[in-house]
């Protein structure tokens, strides 16, 4: 029986149009790249979760977020099957800080690296990137929001 959950994902874009992705390494050894973010806590809205995740994973405590799109994905964590509804938020006013709290969160979540990627690099990589349609979604959505 799948577990249903909701998540807030963060889209950070630098001045060169590159997107921030984190490299995750699972205990099984599987590696993948994904946008920052995570599951909603009890009673939390997607927007509240996005701001909390920005503080936890980026050390950015005062950010503005703007909902971009919502999609659904399915994946496994060990023997658990997860069906996740994800809302992606554009983050404004961010500054990535390397602090002890952020480093601790990264270690606990299997985040091993942060890297800025161009859309062309994401399209051409052989690495696993989530969501798999990230570039398509970004091109469609960012053209609308400017």
Secondary structure, 3 states (H helix, E strand, C coil): CCEEEEEEEEECECCCCCEEEEEEECCCCCEEEECCEEECCCCCCHHHHHHHHHHHHHCCCCCEEEEEEEEEEEEEECCEEEEEEEEEEEEECCCCCCCHHHHHHHHHCCEEEEEEECHHHHHHCCCCEECCCHHHHHHHHHHHHC
